[in-house]
């Protein structure tokens, strides 16, 4: 017979078919080349499922022992790299099941009782993503710790704060670092919520309608560390919300990394000269010997497109799918895996970079001396004197315009010059026009005043377990 005329019964599902699948179809539909990374989870699920089937009298004790032994052998061979994955068996489930049947005989064929590849892949993917939530959370924590350490190391150093990429107000470097600490803290919180929602076992929903066998879904769920079981078999078979939510969390992480990378790229330029990125995290030019390029932040910034693309792929994948399972859902795993790999690598190397980052505090402090950055402090000063804020805003605006025309800064004006804009200005004004006075005046909760920032650093150190 030709390649597509062999008996279909050679497939584990081939009883319905008179001819074998065409080689071109096998190549197009196979997923083993990427879903093989789920093998540990597939085997763990199978062991828990087999144990339950035995407890319910569907398998004998001898059959259970053979299944567990065979699955362990398969896992050991995959670990060792000696297991042969076959593309004609399509996916990780059928590769393992076929090998199991070949090893232990008919008992292996009983393992698939009361389950389908539909609930099986949902289980594997949930178990995998649950582990990835824990791994990525630890990577996020490492990044947070790096920010807390930088905040402690540079406590008291000042820098310009920006809006619209224009110098706005002086802030503490530590305050800026703790802004990223909060940002990545939200990422951890979202990831924890995602993990909690996904932690319901889908196994036992079978193809889409549940099982007629006397199974105990709750037993399997408990054995695998789930909080419970999914409530509706039809929803379960076609659900990939948990994968989309996970990649959405990853997308925000990568976007935060990209924003940070953008600042590091800018700050490392000669125009800013705010930071020195360690040579170990930079590269040179093949033609310009003087160059020191911030390639790591640039690559992290660029890789955000990959993660955003993975999210868009998953959203597009499910947008038109009717209930329940459709083969389209095979396309869920590659975007998930790529998002995991990209975010994990980016978080890991960013934490290393931050641990070796050096701030040029003198350059940052120098930058706060220009641009009339204490203008808002002068307006607040006038408000305290009883001037309505909108009027104070106009007064200070005219003072700034005068400084621009004269090529000077607000703290360079004499009292006489300042009083030409408002008679409310007195000798005490100079205490608020200096950078240090400006920073320390921001005493509101969450502000950049030194006392508030010291408190924030201590809270962050306690939260992260930093002595």
N, C-alpha and C positions, 0 to 999 in steps of 0.2 A: 504493500500500500504506500501511497505518497504521504508526505509529512502531515497533511491535513485530513487524511482519510483513515488514520488509525482509530481504533475503537475509543470512544470518549470515556469509557468506563475506567481507563487508566488513571483518570483524575479521581481524587477523593470524592468529588461531587459529580462524577461523570455518568452515573447510572441513567440519567435522562437522555444522554446524547449518544448518537450512533457513530459519530466521527470525532476525531480529536480536534483540539483547538489548532488553528493555523499558527505556524511559527511566528508570523508577523503579529498576530494578535497576542501571543504569549509575550513577545518582546514589548508590545505597547502597554499591556495591562499589568505586567509584573511590578511589584513594589519591593521585592526582597533586597534590592540593591541599597535601599535606604531604611526600610523598616526593620532590618536585622538588628539595629541598635536597641530594639525593644525586647530582645530575647530574654533578658533576666526577668522582666515583668510578665512576659507571656508564660514563662515557666512557673513563676511564683503564683500566678493566677490559676494555672492548671493544677498545681499541687493543692491549693486550697479548695478548688472545685472538686478534685478527685476525693479528697478527704471527706468533704460533705456528702458526695455521692455514696461513699462507703458507709457513712453514718446513717444514711437514709435507706440503706439496703439495696441500692442500685448497683453497687460494686461489692464484690466479696473482699475479705481481708487480703487474700492472696493477690487478687487483681490490683488492689490499692498498693500493696508492697511493690509489685512489679512496675506499676506506673511511676511511683515515686522514685524507684531505683533507676528506671530508664530515663526519666526527666533529669535526674542529677547527672547521669552519664553524659547526656546531650549538653547540659550546661557546662560541664567540665571541658568537653571537646571544643565548644564555642570559645570558652575562655582561653584555651590553649591554641586556638587558631587552626585546629585540625578538622573541624566540622565542615562538610561540603554543602554549601547552600545551592539549591537548584532553582534556576529561574522558571522552569516549567511548572514548579509548585507554587508560583505566584508570590507568596508572602511568608512572613515569619511563622504564622499559625500553621500553615499547611506543611512547611518544611519541618517543623518540630513534630507535628502529628505523624507525618509519613515516616520519619525516622523512628519515632516511638513504636509504631505498628511493626516496622521491620525488625525491631529489637525484641519486642515482647509478645508479638502476635495479637490475637483477637482482643485481649484486654486493652490494648492501646486504642482500638477502634471504639471502645465504650466510653472513652474520656469525653467525647464531644456530646454526650447525652445532656440534654437540657440547656445547651448553649449554642450560640451561632457565632460566626466570625464577626457579626455586627456588634454584639455586646462584648465580644472578646477584644476587639480592637479598641473599643471605648474604654474598657478596663485597662488595657496596656498603656494607652495614652494618658489616662488619668494617673496611673501609678508613676509613670515617667515624669509627668509634669509636677506631681506632688513632690517628688525628689528634687526636681529642678527649682521649685519654689524655695526649698530649704537651702540649696546650694547658692542660688543667686542672692538670697537674703544675707548669707554670710559674706558674699562679695560686696554687697551694698554696705554692710557694716564696716568692712575694711576701708572703704572709701570715706565713710562718715568719720571713722577714727582718724584718718589722715587729716581731715579738715579740722577736727577738734585739736589735734596736736599742732597744726599750723596756727590756729587761733590762740593757743596758749603761748607758742613760741614768739609770736609777733604782737602780743598784747600791748597796746599803747601806741603802736605805729599807725600813722594816718595815711590816707590816700584820697584821691578824688572819688566821689560817688557820681555816677552818670545817669542822666535821662536823655533819651534821644541821641546818645553817644556824645553829648555835650557835658562838660563839667558842671555839676549841679551843686552839691554840698560836700564838705569834707566828712569822711567817715573813718572809722577804725578798720584797718585791714582785717582784724579778727571778726568784726561784724560782717564783713563781706564773706569771709570763710564760713561763718555760721549760717549765712543765707543758703549756701549749698548744703550744709548739714541738714537743714530743715527740708530742703528740696528732696534729697535722697531719703530722708526719713519718711516722707509721704510715699515714696516709691515702695518702701518696705511695708508700710501700712496697707497699701493697695494690694501688694502681693499676698499678704497674710489673708486679706478678705477673699482674694481669688482662690487661695488654697482651701479656705474653709468651705466655700461654695462648691468646689469641685469634689470634695471629699465624701461623696456618696457613691456606693458601688452600683455599677450598671449590670453586673453579671447575673444571669438568670432571667433577664428580659428576653433572651434568645433572639430570634430574627426580628420580631417587633410586637408579638402578641403575648409573650410570656411562655411558660412551659406547663404541660399537662402532667409532668412527673412530680412526685412529692419532694421537691427540693426545699432547702432552707437557705434562702438568699442572705438572711441576716447572719448566719453562721460564717459564710464566706466573707461577708463584709467585715465582721469582727476579726477574722483571721488575718485579713489584709490591712487592718488598721484604719478602716473607714469609720465614719461617724454613723452611718446608716446605709440605707439602700434608696435608689431612685424610686419615685412614686408611680410613674407611668411608663409602661413598656414602649409605647409608640414614640413618646417624646425622647426616651433614652436612645432608641435606635438611630434617630436622626440628629441628636444633639451634638453640636460642637461649640456651644456657647462658652464652655470652659476653656477651650483652646483659643478662641477669639479673645476672651477676657485676658488670658495669660499673655498673649502676644501684644494686646493693648497695653498691659503693664510694662512689658519689655520696650514697647515703642516710647512710652514716656521716659523710661530710664535712659534710653539712647538719646532722646531729645535733650534731656538734662545734661548728659555727657557732652552732647554737641554744643550746647550753650557754653558750658565750661571750657570746652576746647577752643571755641571762638575767642573767648577772653584770653586764654593762654597764648594763642597765636598772636593776638593784638599786643598783649603785654610784653611779649618777647621781641617785638620789633624795636629797632633803634629809635623809632619815633616815640614809643612809650618807654621802653627800657625799665619796666616795672618788675620783671621777673627774669631769672636765669634758669632755664630748663637744663638739667644735667646733660652733659655730653652723651651719656649712655642712652638717652631717649631722643636724640637728634641724629640727623644724617647730614652729609655734605653734598656738594654739587660736583658733577662729573667734569664741569668746565670752569667753574668759578671757585677758586681755592678758599676764598674768604668766607664762604657761606656756611651758616649753621642753621639748618632747616628744622622747624618743629613738626616733623613728619608724624609723630604719634598723635598729637592733637588733631592734625589735619586728617589723618586716616580715620580716627574715631568720628570726627565730624562727617566725613564722607560716608562712613558705614551706617549712619542714621538712615540713609536712603534704602538700605537693604531691609532694615527692620520695619520701616514704614511700608515698604513694598510687601513684606510678609503679611502685615496686617491687612492691607488692601486686598491681597490675594485671598485671604480667608473670608473677608467680608463679602467679596464678590462670589466666592465659591458657594456660599449658603443662601444668597439673596433670593434665588428663584427655586429652591428645592422644595418639592412637596414632601409631606410625611410619607414614608419614614426614611429608611436607609436608601441612598442612591450611590452608585459607584463613584460619582463625583467626589464623595467624601474621602476617597483614597488620596486626593490631592491635598489633604490637610496636613500631612506629616512633614513634607519638605519645608514649607514655610515655618512651621513650628521649630523644627530642628535648626534651621538657619538662624532664626531669631535667638534661640538659646545659645548657639555657638558664638554669634556676633556679640551679644550683650555680655556673655560671660568673659570672653576675651577682652572686650573693651573695659569692663569694670576692673579686671585683674591688672591690666597694664596701667590704667589710670591711677589706681591705688599706689602702684610702684612709683610712678612719675611724681605724684604728690608727696610721697615720703622723701623724695630727693629734690624738691622744689626750693628755690631760694628767692626771697623777695628783696629787691633793691629799695630798701625803705627810704634811703635818702632821696632817691629820684621820685618816689611816690609823694614824700612830704613836700619836695620842691614843687611838684605839680599842683599842690593845694594852694600855693601862694598866688596863683594867677587865675583870672576869670571872675573876680569879685564873688568868690564862692561863699562868703558870709553875708550875702545880701539878705537872705531870708532871716538871718539872725538880727540884722538891723531892723527889719520890718517887725519882728517879734518884740524887739526892744521898744519900738514906738507904740505897739499895742499895749504893752505894760504901762506905758506913760499915758494911756487913755486915748490914743489915736485909733480910729476905726481901721480895721485891717485893710480894706480896699483903699483908703486914703494913704495908709502907710505904704502899701504896695506902690502907689504912684510916686510917693516921695522918694522911695529907694530906687525906683526905676530911673528917675531923673538924676539921682546921685551916681548911679552906675553909668548912665550916658555921659555924665561929666568926666568920670574916671576914664572912660574909653577915649574921649576927646583929648584928655591930658596924658594918656599913657601911664596911668597909675592905678593903684588898687585902693579899695575902700579904707583899709587900715593905714594907708599912706597919706590920707587927707588929714588936715589939721582940724581942730575943733571948730575954728572959725569957718573953714570951708564946709564942714558938715552942717553947721547951724544955718547956712544960707538955704538949706533945703527944708529945715524944720527947727523951730525955736525950742521944741521939746527935747532936743538932743543936748546932753550934758557931758561932763567929764567922765562919767561912768560908762560911756558908750564903748570905750576902747577895750573893755573887758569882754565884750561880745564880738568884736571885730576880728580878734585873733582866731586862728584855726583851733587851737586847744580849747579856748573858751566856747567856740561854736560846737565842737564835738561833745564836750561835756555838758552842754546845756540841753542835749537831747535825752531827757530823763524819763520820757514816757515809756511804758512797758513795750519792749521790742525795739527800743531806740538804740542809737549808736553811742550814747554816753558811756564813759569808761566804767562807771559803777554797774550799769545795766549789762554791759558786755561781759564784765567779770562774772556777774551772776549767771549769765547764759553759758559761759564757758564751764563753770563749775557744774551746772545742771547737765550739760552735755557729757562731761567727763563721768559723772555719776551714772548717767544713762548707758554709756558705752563701757562702763567698768574700767575706766582709766584711773589709775591711782594718782 
